[in-house]
Amino acid sequence: MVEAIVFFVPLCLVVSLVYAATKHDGTRRILWEGLHLFVITVGGLAGLAVVMYLLCRFLQPSPWL
């Protein structure tokens, strides 16, 4: 699990910075927009992971079916 996070976080950071660099001019604007996109991406994926965990945890098939 930790190994996946070690590769996931820098990848999200680099992708968000590159995407921001294609949309904006100026270093300060690129850094702020990149950070904003990074937070949205990581937060959204973490939220999705929590939802998937809860679905798998509480919607297991009943042994009587």
CHARMM internal coordinates of N, CA and C (Angstrom, degrees):
IC EDIT
DIST 1 N 1 CA 1.4466
DIST 1 CA 1 C 1.5315
ANGL 1 N 1 CA 1 C 110.73
DIST 1 C 2 N 1.3210
ANGL 1 CA 1 C 2 N 117.43
DIHE 1 N 1 CA 1 C 2 N -46.36
DIST 2 N 2 CA 1.4589
ANGL 1 C 2 N 2 CA 121.10
DIHE 1 CA 1 C 2 N 2 CA -179.40
DIST 2 CA 2 C 1.5222
ANGL 2 N 2 CA 2 C 110.68
DIHE 1 C 2 N 2 CA 2 C -65.19
DIST 2 C 3 N 1.3290
ANGL 2 CA 2 C 3 N 117.07
DIHE 2 N 2 CA 2 C 3 N -36.15
DIST 3 N 3 CA 1.4597
ANGL 2 C 3 N 3 CA 120.04
DIHE 2 CA 2 C 3 N 3 CA 179.35
DIST 3 CA 3 C 1.5280
ANGL 3 N 3 CA 3 C 111.04
DIHE 2 C 3 N 3 CA 3 C -62.44
DIST 3 C 4 N 1.3242
ANGL 3 CA 3 C 4 N 116.71
DIHE 3 N 3 CA 3 C 4 N -37.94
DIST 4 N 4 CA 1.4615
ANGL 3 C 4 N 4 CA 120.28
DIHE 3 CA 3 C 4 N 4 CA 178.66
DIST 4 CA 4 C 1.5187
ANGL 4 N 4 CA 4 C 110.96
DIHE 3 C 4 N 4 CA 4 C -65.93
DIST 4 C 5 N 1.3178
ANGL 4 CA 4 C 5 N 117.62
DIHE 4 N 4 CA 4 C 5 N -39.92
DIST 5 N 5 CA 1.4642
ANGL 4 C 5 N 5 CA 121.28
DIHE 4 CA 4 C 5 N 5 CA 179.79
DIST 5 CA 5 C 1.5195
ANGL 5 N 5 CA 5 C 110.67
DIHE 4 C 5 N 5 CA 5 C -68.04
DIST 5 C 6 N 1.3337
ANGL 5 CA 5 C 6 N 116.95
DIHE 5 N 5 CA 5 C 6 N -36.17
DIST 6 N 6 CA 1.4660
ANGL 5 C 6 N 6 CA 120.66
DIHE 5 CA 5 C 6 N 6 CA -179.67
DIST 6 CA 6 C 1.5292
ANGL 6 N 6 CA 6 C 110.66
DIHE 5 C 6 N 6 CA 6 C -61.82
DIST 6 C 7 N 1.3096
ANGL 6 CA 6 C 7 N 117.85
DIHE 6 N 6 CA 6 C 7 N -34.20
DIST 7 N 7 CA 1.4582
ANGL 6 C 7 N 7 CA 121.09
DIHE 6 CA 6 C 7 N 7 CA 178.35
DIST 7 CA 7 C 1.5279
ANGL 7 N 7 CA 7 C 112.33
DIHE 6 C 7 N 7 CA 7 C -89.38
DIST 7 C 8 N 1.3215
ANGL 7 CA 7 C 8 N 117.45
DIHE 7 N 7 CA 7 C 8 N -28.42
DIST 8 N 8 CA 1.4509
ANGL 7 C 8 N 8 CA 122.42
DIHE 7 CA 7 C 8 N 8 CA -175.71
DIST 8 CA 8 C 1.5294
ANGL 8 N 8 CA 8 C 112.47
DIHE 7 C 8 N 8 CA 8 C -71.26
DIST 8 C 9 N 1.3137
ANGL 8 CA 8 C 9 N 117.69
DIHE 8 N 8 CA 8 C 9 N -45.37
DIST 9 N 9 CA 1.4669
ANGL 8 C 9 N 9 CA 121.53
DIHE 8 CA 8 C 9 N 9 CA -174.92
DIST 9 CA 9 C 1.5306
ANGL 9 N 9 CA 9 C 112.03
DIHE 8 C 9 N 9 CA 9 C -65.11
DIST 9 C 10 N 1.3440
ANGL 9 CA 9 C 10 N 120.04
DIHE 9 N 9 CA 9 C 10 N -49.41
DIST 10 N 10 CA 1.4744
ANGL 9 C 10 N 10 CA 118.17
DIHE 9 CA 9 C 10 N 10 CA 177.64
DIST 10 CA 10 C 1.5333
ANGL 10 N 10 CA 10 C 112.67
DIHE 9 C 10 N 10 CA 10 C -63.89
DIST 10 C 11 N 1.3154
ANGL 10 CA 10 C 11 N 116.89
DIHE 10 N 10 CA 10 C 11 N -34.51
DIST 11 N 11 CA 1.4656
ANGL 10 C 11 N 11 CA 119.81
DIHE 10 CA 10 C 11 N 11 CA 178.39
DIST 11 CA 11 C 1.5192
ANGL 11 N 11 CA 11 C 110.67
DIHE 10 C 11 N 11 CA 11 C -63.02
DIST 11 C 12 N 1.3136
ANGL 11 CA 11 C 12 N 117.59
DIHE 11 N 11 CA 11 C 12 N -45.71
DIST 12 N 12 CA 1.4679
ANGL 11 C 12 N 12 CA 120.81
DIHE 11 CA 11 C 12 N 12 CA 178.02
DIST 12 CA 12 C 1.5232
ANGL 12 N 12 CA 12 C 111.42
DIHE 11 C 12 N 12 CA 12 C -63.32
DIST 12 C 13 N 1.3199
ANGL 12 CA 12 C 13 N 116.75
DIHE 12 N 12 CA 12 C 13 N -38.54
DIST 13 N 13 CA 1.4611
ANGL 12 C 13 N 13 CA 120.39
DIHE 12 CA 12 C 13 N 13 CA 179.10
DIST 13 CA 13 C 1.5224
ANGL 13 N 13 CA 13 C 111.64
DIHE 12 C 13 N 13 CA 13 C -64.77
DIST 13 C 14 N 1.3173
ANGL 13 CA 13 C 14 N 117.10
DIHE 13 N 13 CA 13 C 14 N -45.52
DIST 14 N 14 CA 1.4630
ANGL 13 C 14 N 14 CA 120.95
DIHE 13 CA 13 C 14 N 14 CA -179.38
DIST 14 CA 14 C 1.5225
ANGL 14 N 14 CA 14 C 110.88
DIHE 13 C 14 N 14 CA 14 C -65.78
DIST 14 C 15 N 1.3213
ANGL 14 CA 14 C 15 N 117.15
DIHE 14 N 14 CA 14 C 15 N -43.53
DIST 15 N 15 CA 1.4708
ANGL 14 C 15 N 15 CA 120.04
DIHE 14 CA 14 C 15 N 15 CA -179.88
DIST 15 CA 15 C 1.5171
ANGL 15 N 15 CA 15 C 110.60
DIHE 14 C 15 N 15 CA 15 C -63.62
DIST 15 C 16 N 1.3241
ANGL 15 CA 15 C 16 N 117.86
DIHE 15 N 15 CA 15 C 16 N -41.61
DIST 16 N 16 CA 1.4645
ANGL 15 C 16 N 16 CA 119.74
DIHE 15 CA 15 C 16 N 16 CA -179.82
DIST 16 CA 16 C 1.5275
ANGL 16 N 16 CA 16 C 111.74
DIHE 15 C 16 N 16 CA 16 C -67.22
DIST 16 C 17 N 1.3290
ANGL 16 CA 16 C 17 N 117.55
DIHE 16 N 16 CA 16 C 17 N -37.58
DIST 17 N 17 CA 1.4646
ANGL 16 C 17 N 17 CA 119.72
DIHE 16 CA 16 C 17 N 17 CA 177.59
DIST 17 CA 17 C 1.5217
ANGL 17 N 17 CA 17 C 112.07
DIHE 16 C 17 N 17 CA 17 C -67.93
DIST 17 C 18 N 1.3167
ANGL 17 CA 17 C 18 N 117.48
DIHE 17 N 17 CA 17 C 18 N -40.89
DIST 18 N 18 CA 1.4651
ANGL 17 C 18 N 18 CA 120.39
DIHE 17 CA 17 C 18 N 18 CA 178.77
DIST 18 CA 18 C 1.5204
ANGL 18 N 18 CA 18 C 110.25
DIHE 17 C 18 N 18 CA 18 C -65.80
DIST 18 C 19 N 1.3306
ANGL 18 CA 18 C 19 N 116.93
DIHE 18 N 18 CA 18 C 19 N -42.37
DIST 19 N 19 CA 1.4620
ANGL 18 C 19 N 19 CA 119.74
DIHE 18 CA 18 C 19 N 19 CA 178.33
DIST 19 CA 19 C 1.5300
ANGL 19 N 19 CA 19 C 110.98
DIHE 18 C 19 N 19 CA 19 C -62.92
DIST 19 C 20 N 1.3293
ANGL 19 CA 19 C 20 N 116.84
DIHE 19 N 19 CA 19 C 20 N -42.88
DIST 20 N 20 CA 1.4661
ANGL 19 C 20 N 20 CA 119.95
DIHE 19 CA 19 C 20 N 20 CA 178.51
DIST 20 CA 20 C 1.5195
ANGL 20 N 20 CA 20 C 110.97
DIHE 19 C 20 N 20 CA 20 C -64.88
DIST 20 C 21 N 1.3191
ANGL 20 CA 20 C 21 N 117.58
DIHE 20 N 20 CA 20 C 21 N -35.16
DIST 21 N 21 CA 1.4641
ANGL 20 C 21 N 21 CA 120.74
DIHE 20 CA 20 C 21 N 21 CA -179.58
DIST 21 CA 21 C 1.5204
ANGL 21 N 21 CA 21 C 111.63
DIHE 20 C 21 N 21 CA 21 C -68.31
DIST 21 C 22 N 1.3265
ANGL 21 CA 21 C 22 N 117.33
DIHE 21 N 21 CA 21 C 22 N -28.44
DIST 22 N 22 CA 1.4620
ANGL 21 C 22 N 22 CA 119.09
DIHE 21 CA 21 C 22 N 22 CA 177.99
DIST 22 CA 22 C 1.5277
ANGL 22 N 22 CA 22 C 112.16
DIHE 21 C 22 N 22 CA 22 C -78.04
DIST 22 C 23 N 1.3231
ANGL 22 CA 22 C 23 N 117.30
DIHE 22 N 22 CA 22 C 23 N -18.46
DIST 23 N 23 CA 1.4575
ANGL 22 C 23 N 23 CA 120.79
DIHE 22 CA 22 C 23 N 23 CA -176.28
DIST 23 CA 23 C 1.5294
ANGL 23 N 23 CA 23 C 113.93
DIHE 22 C 23 N 23 CA 23 C -101.97
DIST 23 C 24 N 1.3239
ANGL 23 CA 23 C 24 N 118.71
DIHE 23 N 23 CA 23 C 24 N -23.57
DIST 24 N 24 CA 1.4648
ANGL 23 C 24 N 24 CA 121.25
DIHE 23 CA 23 C 24 N 24 CA -172.10
DIST 24 CA 24 C 1.5263
ANGL 24 N 24 CA 24 C 111.20
DIHE 23 C 24 N 24 CA 24 C -129.16
DIST 24 C 25 N 1.3223
ANGL 24 CA 24 C 25 N 114.49
DIHE 24 N 24 CA 24 C 25 N 158.87
DIST 25 N 25 CA 1.4585
ANGL 24 C 25 N 25 CA 121.96
DIHE 24 CA 24 C 25 N 25 CA 173.15
DIST 25 CA 25 C 1.5190
ANGL 25 N 25 CA 25 C 108.04
DIHE 24 C 25 N 25 CA 25 C -110.87
DIST 25 C 26 N 1.2970
ANGL 25 CA 25 C 26 N 116.11
DIHE 25 N 25 CA 25 C 26 N 150.73
DIST 26 N 26 CA 1.4615
ANGL 25 C 26 N 26 CA 120.36
DIHE 25 CA 25 C 26 N 26 CA 178.89
DIST 26 CA 26 C 1.5203
ANGL 26 N 26 CA 26 C 111.50
DIHE 25 C 26 N 26 CA 26 C 94.66
DIST 26 C 27 N 1.3139
ANGL 26 CA 26 C 27 N 115.23
DIHE 26 N 26 CA 26 C 27 N 131.90
DIST 27 N 27 CA 1.4627
ANGL 26 C 27 N 27 CA 120.98
DIHE 26 CA 26 C 27 N 27 CA -175.23
DIST 27 CA 27 C 1.5171
ANGL 27 N 27 CA 27 C 112.37
DIHE 26 C 27 N 27 CA 27 C -63.55
DIST 27 C 28 N 1.3167
ANGL 27 CA 27 C 28 N 116.72
DIHE 27 N 27 CA 27 C 28 N -43.96
DIST 28 N 28 CA 1.4695
ANGL 27 C 28 N 28 CA 119.98
DIHE 27 CA 27 C 28 N 28 CA -177.69
DIST 28 CA 28 C 1.5274
ANGL 28 N 28 CA 28 C 110.91
DIHE 27 C 28 N 28 CA 28 C -63.20
DIST 28 C 29 N 1.2927
ANGL 28 CA 28 C 29 N 117.21
DIHE 28 N 28 CA 28 C 29 N -43.13
DIST 29 N 29 CA 1.4766
ANGL 28 C 29 N 29 CA 121.38
DIHE 28 CA 28 C 29 N 29 CA -179.94
DIST 29 CA 29 C 1.5267
ANGL 29 N 29 CA 29 C 110.54
DIHE 28 C 29 N 29 CA 29 C -65.96
DIST 29 C 30 N 1.3213
ANGL 29 CA 29 C 30 N 117.27
DIHE 29 N 29 CA 29 C 30 N -40.29
DIST 30 N 30 CA 1.4670
ANGL 29 C 30 N 30 CA 121.41
DIHE 29 CA 29 C 30 N 30 CA 179.01
DIST 30 CA 30 C 1.5254
ANGL 30 N 30 CA 30 C 110.39
DIHE 29 C 30 N 30 CA 30 C -63.21
DIST 30 C 31 N 1.3410
ANGL 30 CA 30 C 31 N 116.77
DIHE 30 N 30 CA 30 C 31 N -43.83
DIST 31 N 31 CA 1.4649
ANGL 30 C 31 N 31 CA 119.87
DIHE 30 CA 30 C 31 N 31 CA -179.09
DIST 31 CA 31 C 1.5274
ANGL 31 N 31 CA 31 C 111.96
DIHE 30 C 31 N 31 CA 31 C -65.15
DIST 31 C 32 N 1.3321
ANGL 31 CA 31 C 32 N 117.45
DIHE 31 N 31 CA 31 C 32 N -43.73
DIST 32 N 32 CA 1.4659
ANGL 31 C 32 N 32 CA 119.81
DIHE 31 CA 31 C 32 N 32 CA -179.43
DIST 32 CA 32 C 1.5124
ANGL 32 N 32 CA 32 C 111.32
DIHE 31 C 32 N 32 CA 32 C -67.57
DIST 32 C 33 N 1.3189
ANGL 32 CA 32 C 33 N 117.79
DIHE 32 N 32 CA 32 C 33 N -43.88
DIST 33 N 33 CA 1.4702
ANGL 32 C 33 N 33 CA 120.28
DIHE 32 CA 32 C 33 N 33 CA 178.91
DIST 33 CA 33 C 1.5303
ANGL 33 N 33 CA 33 C 111.05
DIHE 32 C 33 N 33 CA 33 C -67.13
DIST 33 C 34 N 1.3358
ANGL 33 CA 33 C 34 N 116.19
DIHE 33 N 33 CA 33 C 34 N -37.44
DIST 34 N 34 CA 1.4596
ANGL 33 C 34 N 34 CA 119.80
DIHE 33 CA 33 C 34 N 34 CA 176.34
DIST 34 CA 34 C 1.5115
ANGL 34 N 34 CA 34 C 111.87
DIHE 33 C 34 N 34 CA 34 C -62.89
DIST 34 C 35 N 1.3296
ANGL 34 CA 34 C 35 N 116.55
DIHE 34 N 34 CA 34 C 35 N -42.83
DIST 35 N 35 CA 1.4607
ANGL 34 C 35 N 35 CA 120.53
DIHE 34 CA 34 C 35 N 35 CA 177.44
DIST 35 CA 35 C 1.5243
ANGL 35 N 35 CA 35 C 110.93
DIHE 34 C 35 N 35 CA 35 C -64.56
DIST 35 C 36 N 1.3101
ANGL 35 CA 35 C 36 N 116.42
DIHE 35 N 35 CA 35 C 36 N -41.48
DIST 36 N 36 CA 1.4621
ANGL 35 C 36 N 36 CA 121.00
DIHE 35 CA 35 C 36 N 36 CA 178.10
DIST 36 CA 36 C 1.5245
ANGL 36 N 36 CA 36 C 110.83
DIHE 35 C 36 N 36 CA 36 C -60.89
DIST 36 C 37 N 1.3131
ANGL 36 CA 36 C 37 N 117.66
DIHE 36 N 36 CA 36 C 37 N -47.21
DIST 37 N 37 CA 1.4622
ANGL 36 C 37 N 37 CA 120.96
DIHE 36 CA 36 C 37 N 37 CA 178.65
DIST 37 CA 37 C 1.5223
ANGL 37 N 37 CA 37 C 111.59
DIHE 36 C 37 N 37 CA 37 C -64.89
DIST 37 C 38 N 1.3218
ANGL 37 CA 37 C 38 N 117.02
DIHE 37 N 37 CA 37 C 38 N -36.13
DIST 38 N 38 CA 1.4577
ANGL 37 C 38 N 38 CA 121.46
DIHE 37 CA 37 C 38 N 38 CA 177.76
DIST 38 CA 38 C 1.5265
ANGL 38 N 38 CA 38 C 110.80
DIHE 37 C 38 N 38 CA 38 C -62.21
DIST 38 C 39 N 1.3200
ANGL 38 CA 38 C 39 N 116.77
DIHE 38 N 38 CA 38 C 39 N -47.11
DIST 39 N 39 CA 1.4627
ANGL 38 C 39 N 39 CA 120.66
DIHE 38 CA 38 C 39 N 39 CA -179.68
DIST 39 CA 39 C 1.5287
ANGL 39 N 39 CA 39 C 110.71
DIHE 38 C 39 N 39 CA 39 C -63.59
DIST 39 C 40 N 1.3211
ANGL 39 CA 39 C 40 N 116.95
DIHE 39 N 39 CA 39 C 40 N -42.60
DIST 40 N 40 CA 1.4594
ANGL 39 C 40 N 40 CA 120.13
DIHE 39 CA 39 C 40 N 40 CA 178.69
DIST 40 CA 40 C 1.5285
ANGL 40 N 40 CA 40 C 110.91
DIHE 39 C 40 N 40 CA 40 C -63.49
DIST 40 C 41 N 1.3249
ANGL 40 CA 40 C 41 N 117.60
DIHE 40 N 40 CA 40 C 41 N -43.35
DIST 41 N 41 CA 1.4565
ANGL 40 C 41 N 41 CA 121.60
DIHE 40 CA 40 C 41 N 41 CA -179.03
DIST 41 CA 41 C 1.5222
ANGL 41 N 41 CA 41 C 111.78
DIHE 40 C 41 N 41 CA 41 C -64.78
DIST 41 C 42 N 1.3239
ANGL 41 CA 41 C 42 N 116.39
DIHE 41 N 41 CA 41 C 42 N -50.64
DIST 42 N 42 CA 1.4679
ANGL 41 C 42 N 42 CA 119.92
DIHE 41 CA 41 C 42 N 42 CA -178.22
DIST 42 CA 42 C 1.5273
ANGL 42 N 42 CA 42 C 110.18
DIHE 41 C 42 N 42 CA 42 C -66.25
DIST 42 C 43 N 1.3114
ANGL 42 CA 42 C 43 N 117.45
DIHE 42 N 42 CA 42 C 43 N -42.02
DIST 43 N 43 CA 1.4681
ANGL 42 C 43 N 43 CA 120.34
DIHE 42 CA 42 C 43 N 43 CA 178.53
DIST 43 CA 43 C 1.5161
ANGL 43 N 43 CA 43 C 112.52
DIHE 42 C 43 N 43 CA 43 C -63.49
DIST 43 C 44 N 1.3142
ANGL 43 CA 43 C 44 N 116.24
DIHE 43 N 43 CA 43 C 44 N -42.81
DIST 44 N 44 CA 1.4576
ANGL 43 C 44 N 44 CA 119.70
DIHE 43 CA 43 C 44 N 44 CA 178.82
DIST 44 CA 44 C 1.5186
ANGL 44 N 44 CA 44 C 112.70
DIHE 43 C 44 N 44 CA 44 C -65.19
DIST 44 C 45 N 1.3158
ANGL 44 CA 44 C 45 N 116.78
DIHE 44 N 44 CA 44 C 45 N -42.63
DIST 45 N 45 CA 1.4550
ANGL 44 C 45 N 45 CA 119.69
DIHE 44 CA 44 C 45 N 45 CA 178.68
DIST 45 CA 45 C 1.5299
ANGL 45 N 45 CA 45 C 112.07
DIHE 44 C 45 N 45 CA 45 C -69.42
DIST 45 C 46 N 1.3188
ANGL 45 CA 45 C 46 N 117.03
DIHE 45 N 45 CA 45 C 46 N -34.92
DIST 46 N 46 CA 1.4730
ANGL 45 C 46 N 46 CA 119.76
DIHE 45 CA 45 C 46 N 46 CA 175.79
DIST 46 CA 46 C 1.5319
ANGL 46 N 46 CA 46 C 110.24
DIHE 45 C 46 N 46 CA 46 C -66.69
DIST 46 C 47 N 1.3113
ANGL 46 CA 46 C 47 N 117.07
DIHE 46 N 46 CA 46 C 47 N -41.37
DIST 47 N 47 CA 1.4641
ANGL 46 C 47 N 47 CA 120.42
DIHE 46 CA 46 C 47 N 47 CA 176.34
DIST 47 CA 47 C 1.5204
ANGL 47 N 47 CA 47 C 112.08
DIHE 46 C 47 N 47 CA 47 C -62.89
DIST 47 C 48 N 1.3122
ANGL 47 CA 47 C 48 N 116.14
DIHE 47 N 47 CA 47 C 48 N -41.04
DIST 48 N 48 CA 1.4597
ANGL 47 C 48 N 48 CA 120.18
DIHE 47 CA 47 C 48 N 48 CA 176.94
DIST 48 CA 48 C 1.5247
ANGL 48 N 48 CA 48 C 111.33
DIHE 47 C 48 N 48 CA 48 C -63.93
DIST 48 C 49 N 1.3256
ANGL 48 CA 48 C 49 N 116.91
DIHE 48 N 48 CA 48 C 49 N -38.49
DIST 49 N 49 CA 1.4640
ANGL 48 C 49 N 49 CA 120.67
DIHE 48 CA 48 C 49 N 49 CA 177.94
DIST 49 CA 49 C 1.5254
ANGL 49 N 49 CA 49 C 110.97
DIHE 48 C 49 N 49 CA 49 C -63.96
DIST 49 C 50 N 1.3290
ANGL 49 CA 49 C 50 N 117.00
DIHE 49 N 49 CA 49 C 50 N -39.94
DIST 50 N 50 CA 1.4672
ANGL 49 C 50 N 50 CA 120.34
DIHE 49 CA 49 C 50 N 50 CA 178.45
DIST 50 CA 50 C 1.5243
ANGL 50 N 50 CA 50 C 110.62
DIHE 49 C 50 N 50 CA 50 C -65.15
DIST 50 C 51 N 1.3167
ANGL 50 CA 50 C 51 N 116.86
DIHE 50 N 50 CA 50 C 51 N -44.16
DIST 51 N 51 CA 1.4689
ANGL 50 C 51 N 51 CA 120.53
DIHE 50 CA 50 C 51 N 51 CA 178.77
DIST 51 CA 51 C 1.5228
ANGL 51 N 51 CA 51 C 110.88
DIHE 50 C 51 N 51 CA 51 C -61.75
DIST 51 C 52 N 1.3189
ANGL 51 CA 51 C 52 N 117.17
DIHE 51 N 51 CA 51 C 52 N -44.38
DIST 52 N 52 CA 1.4664
ANGL 51 C 52 N 52 CA 120.21
DIHE 51 CA 51 C 52 N 52 CA 179.64
DIST 52 CA 52 C 1.5258
ANGL 52 N 52 CA 52 C 110.98
DIHE 51 C 52 N 52 CA 52 C -64.72
DIST 52 C 53 N 1.3293
ANGL 52 CA 52 C 53 N 117.08
DIHE 52 N 52 CA 52 C 53 N -39.35
DIST 53 N 53 CA 1.4615
ANGL 52 C 53 N 53 CA 120.45
DIHE 52 CA 52 C 53 N 53 CA 177.18
DIST 53 CA 53 C 1.5226
ANGL 53 N 53 CA 53 C 110.83
DIHE 52 C 53 N 53 CA 53 C -61.45
DIST 53 C 54 N 1.3334
ANGL 53 CA 53 C 54 N 116.56
DIHE 53 N 53 CA 53 C 54 N -46.36
DIST 54 N 54 CA 1.4592
ANGL 53 C 54 N 54 CA 120.16
DIHE 53 CA 53 C 54 N 54 CA -179.37
DIST 54 CA 54 C 1.5168
ANGL 54 N 54 CA 54 C 111.46
DIHE 53 C 54 N 54 CA 54 C -64.84
DIST 54 C 55 N 1.3245
ANGL 54 CA 54 C 55 N 117.44
DIHE 54 N 54 CA 54 C 55 N -39.20
DIST 55 N 55 CA 1.4589
ANGL 54 C 55 N 55 CA 119.89
DIHE 54 CA 54 C 55 N 55 CA 177.09
DIST 55 CA 55 C 1.5240
ANGL 55 N 55 CA 55 C 111.51
DIHE 54 C 55 N 55 CA 55 C -62.95
DIST 55 C 56 N 1.3077
ANGL 55 CA 55 C 56 N 116.74
DIHE 55 N 55 CA 55 C 56 N -44.26
DIST 56 N 56 CA 1.4612
ANGL 55 C 56 N 56 CA 120.16
DIHE 55 CA 55 C 56 N 56 CA 179.83
DIST 56 CA 56 C 1.5255
ANGL 56 N 56 CA 56 C 111.36
DIHE 55 C 56 N 56 CA 56 C -69.28
DIST 56 C 57 N 1.3102
ANGL 56 CA 56 C 57 N 117.26
DIHE 56 N 56 CA 56 C 57 N -32.35
DIST 57 N 57 CA 1.4616
ANGL 56 C 57 N 57 CA 121.03
DIHE 56 CA 56 C 57 N 57 CA -176.96
DIST 57 CA 57 C 1.5199
ANGL 57 N 57 CA 57 C 112.08
DIHE 56 C 57 N 57 CA 57 C -74.65
DIST 57 C 58 N 1.3298
ANGL 57 CA 57 C 58 N 116.77
DIHE 57 N 57 CA 57 C 58 N -43.17
DIST 58 N 58 CA 1.4638
ANGL 57 C 58 N 58 CA 119.97
DIHE 57 CA 57 C 58 N 58 CA -171.78
DIST 58 CA 58 C 1.5221
ANGL 58 N 58 CA 58 C 114.64
DIHE 57 C 58 N 58 CA 58 C -103.72
DIST 58 C 59 N 1.2953
ANGL 58 CA 58 C 59 N 119.44
DIHE 58 N 58 CA 58 C 59 N -9.38
DIST 59 N 59 CA 1.4589
ANGL 58 C 59 N 59 CA 121.14
DIHE 58 CA 58 C 59 N 59 CA 179.21
DIST 59 CA 59 C 1.5200
ANGL 59 N 59 CA 59 C 111.21
DIHE 58 C 59 N 59 CA 59 C -112.77
DIST 59 C 60 N 1.3156
ANGL 59 CA 59 C 60 N 115.92
DIHE 59 N 59 CA 59 C 60 N 37.47
DIST 60 N 60 CA 1.4537
ANGL 59 C 60 N 60 CA 119.40
DIHE 59 CA 59 C 60 N 60 CA 176.21
DIST 60 CA 60 C 1.5120
ANGL 60 N 60 CA 60 C 109.14
DIHE 59 C 60 N 60 CA 60 C -71.63
DIST 60 C 61 N 1.3320
ANGL 60 CA 60 C 61 N 116.26
DIHE 60 N 60 CA 60 C 61 N 147.78
DIST 61 N 61 CA 1.4651
ANGL 60 C 61 N 61 CA 118.83
DIHE 60 CA 60 C 61 N 61 CA 179.46
DIST 61 CA 61 C 1.5339
ANGL 61 N 61 CA 61 C 111.42
DIHE 60 C 61 N 61 CA 61 C -63.05
DIST 61 C 62 N 1.2767
ANGL 61 CA 61 C 62 N 115.09
DIHE 61 N 61 CA 61 C 62 N 143.95
DIST 62 N 62 CA 1.4554
ANGL 61 C 62 N 62 CA 120.84
DIHE 61 CA 61 C 62 N 62 CA 178.85
DIST 62 CA 62 C 1.5201
ANGL 62 N 62 CA 62 C 109.66
DIHE 61 C 62 N 62 CA 62 C -74.29
DIST 62 C 63 N 1.3377
ANGL 62 CA 62 C 63 N 118.14
DIHE 62 N 62 CA 62 C 63 N 141.85
DIST 63 N 63 CA 1.4720
ANGL 62 C 63 N 63 CA 119.46
DIHE 62 CA 62 C 63 N 63 CA 179.04
DIST 63 CA 63 C 1.5242
ANGL 63 N 63 CA 63 C 113.11
DIHE 62 C 63 N 63 CA 63 C -69.57
DIST 63 C 64 N 1.3411
ANGL 63 CA 63 C 64 N 117.82
DIHE 63 N 63 CA 63 C 64 N -11.51
DIST 64 N 64 CA 1.4472
ANGL 63 C 64 N 64 CA 120.88
DIHE 63 CA 63 C 64 N 64 CA -178.78
DIST 64 CA 64 C 1.5169
ANGL 64 N 64 CA 64 C 113.48
DIHE 63 C 64 N 64 CA 64 C -90.96
DIST 64 C 65 N 1.3065
ANGL 64 CA 64 C 65 N 117.75
DIHE 64 N 64 CA 64 C 65 N -0.60
DIST 65 N 65 CA 1.4697
ANGL 64 C 65 N 65 CA 120.20
DIHE 64 CA 64 C 65 N 65 CA 178.65
DIST 65 CA 65 C 1.4975
ANGL 65 N 65 CA 65 C 111.79
DIHE 64 C 65 N 65 CA 65 C -89.91
END
COOR INIT
IC SEED 1 N 1 CA 1 C
IC BUILD
